[in-house]
Amino acid sequence: MAPRIPAAVGERLAKLAASGGDVADLAAFVAIPSVSAQPPHAPDVRRSAEFLRDRLRKAGLTAEIWETQGHPSVYAEWLGAAGGEAAPTILIYGHHDVQPPEPLEQWGTPPFTASVRDGRLYGRGVVDDKGQVYCHVLALEALLQETGRLPCNVKLIVEGEEEVGSAHFDALIEKKKERLRADAVLVSDTPMLDRDHPSICYGLRGLAYLEIEVAGPDHDLHSGGYGGGVANPGTALAEILASLHDKRGRVAVAGFYDDVVRMPGRERKAIAKLPFDEAGWLKTVGAPAAVGEQGWTTLERLWGRPTCDVMGVMSGYTGPGAKTILPSRALAKISCRLVPDQDPGKVASLLQAHVRKVAPAGVRVDVRVLHGGKPWRAEPRHRVFKAAARALEAAFGKPTVFIREGGSIPFVRTIADILQVPCLLVGFGLPDENAHAPNEWLDLSNFRKGTLACVGLYAEVAACIRKSPPKPAE
């Protein structure tokens, strides 16, 4: 156990784990279907915010709801550290909204009835991100209840729109930036490299998400009477989608790579040294082979190269049996993951121009931008990263590794730009825990080690800041 963790705090968390009280507590949070993407669940997202607000108050923090033009966020703080406002301050970020649970038939147990099987807790949002938020809730509560204080001032902001691109969150952060002032930001919404390696993430890809609609006739037509005489939107969409990549796996959109910052050689060497089991990774995801842009390793493609992927395709009749119709509409959803220094607005414009250029005759196309977020990268050699690595190693009993993440968390770039302080992405999930997919689960051993790690993180990072104020992150 880390020397900075009070014995009473460790004992409290151990007893809570032995009784299963921590899991029961988290299960009540997971039971709230806070699906931000689906309007009928808007009341549930609010109920989730209220639940978390009340739970943070119970833990000993001051907590309130922060309204947005969309779903509400939760803000909490404890500012009683020695030195008052001059004491080191950490801002913790997470989100309480979750992905839609569909397809429901693929779940082994109901998605919003958390269930324990083989050391795992199953349920929608259990790892992304409610379980990771709860690591902090339990850690803060244990410290305050057992010692009456925290090693630093702590603020939390837990948003309700992360899974829909944080559409209204930037405006909230700008409005509340003075309340959110801190010396370091701590985010727990990323996975570890694997079970054996606690991880600190220093880079995220950005996102540009678009929707392509192809329209032909104004209603479905009998394929025998009209096939061959009227353009088929489904076929036209397939032609458009096929044009997005060349044979080397590169995105074939003019200007797409213009702003890409190539990964430096030292970073590629560091990634090559990571204990990544590609065969095991493929087995976990159930794919026959690793594919992508040629000239880059799998981890380099996942973390440091941009992508353009089809997220969904809809057209015509898809029910059982046959129905001979020529569809009037076809729709595809496209996700572009971006790397420094790509801009989501510029990339979206490039995609729109490309689609209009390659669209075949006889159809109308509409390319709509749904949401986006900028990529982010920090300098992992910063002293605050090293302090966090010590806390993780003490809790997990394994050396900490530094990784990048292929996903997007728009808040990180926003808050890094506003506050100009280090952002630490310390997650306790695993890559194969089915985030965004059916049967999402959380490893309970990691959940508990993560909670203990949070206790050490606050102390180690606060001590580092107190000794020497950190320089702004890159």
C-alpha positions, 0 to 999 in steps of 0.5 A: 500500500502507498505510504501516503494512504492512511491506514484507516482509509485502506481498512475502510475500503477493504471492509467495504469491498469485503461486504460488497457495499461498494458494488451495491452502491455503484449498482444503484447508479448504473440502474438509472438509464441515463442515455443522453442520445435518446430524448425519452431518457432525458428525465433519466439523465436528470435523475442520474445527475441528482443521484450523483449530486446527493451521493457526493453530498453524502460523501462530504462535499458541497455539490450542485446541478449545473444546467446547460442547454441540454443535459445537466452536469454535476459540480462538487467541491471540497476546499478545506485543505491547509492553506485555503485557496493557496493550497494545491487544487485538483479538478476531477472530470467524468460523465454520468451519461451512457450509450444506448443499450441496443441491441437489447437481445445481445445482453446476457442480463438487462443492461440497467440491472447491474449483475455480478458474475465471475468478478465482473459487474455487468451493466450499461455505463458500468465502466464508461463512465459511472464505475470510474467516477465512483472510484473517486466518490468512494476514495473522497468519502473514505478520506473525509470520513476517516481523516476529516480532510483531503490532502488538497482542494478538490473539485469535480465536474461530471457532465451529462452529454459526453456520449453525444459530443459534449454539445453544450459543455464547452459553453458551460466550461467557459461560463464557469471557468473561474469556479473550475480553476485548478493546478491539475486536471484528473480524468478517469474515462480511459482504459488501461493497456491491459490488466497487468499495467496501470496506465496514464494516457497522454493523448486522445484522438479528436472526432468529426461525426457526419451523416450522409443521406442519399435521395433518389425517387420520392418514394420506394419503387417496384424494382422490376418496373423501375430497376435499371431506369432510376438511380438506386440510392443504396448503390449510390451510397455504396459507391460513395463509401467505397471512395473514402479509402485507397488500396493502402488503407489511407483516407482518400479525401483531398486535404485530409492529412494536411494538418496531421502532425507525424508521430516523432521517432522517440514516441514510436520507439516508446510505443514499440516497447509496450507489452502489447499482445496483438494476437491476444488483442485480436482474440479479444475483439474476435477479428481475424486480422489487424488491418488499416493504414499501411506503414504503421503498427496497430498501436500507432494506427489506433493512437496516432493516425486519423481514420474515417469509418462507417458507423452505420448504413441504412437503406431499403428493406432489411426484414426477413424474406424478400421484398423487391423494392428500389429504395428512395433513401439511403443513409450512412453515419461516418466517424472520423477520428482525428489527431493533432493538429486536425480540426473537426470543422475543417475535416467535416468540410473536406468530407462534405466536398468529397461526397458531393464530388463523387456522388453519381448522377441521378441522386441528391446528397446531403452531408450533415455534421452531427458533432465533433471534438479536437484531438489532444496530446500532453508531454508525459515527461512532466513531473505531475505525470511521474507523481501519478505514476508512483501512486498507480504503481503503489496501488496496483503493485505493477509499473505504470505505462504511458499510452495514448487512446484512440477515443475522444473526450472533448472536455480534455482539450477544452479544459487544457486550453482554458486552464493551461495546466497538466491533464492526467488521464488515469483510467481503470477500465480494460480494453475488452470491457465492451464499452458502447457494446452489449454486455458492458462490464467492469473488473471489480478487482480493478475497480477496487484497486482504482479506488485505492489508487485515487487516494494515493493520486490526490496525495502524490499530485498535491505534493508535487504541485506544492513542491514546485508549481507545474509548467503548462501542459503542451 
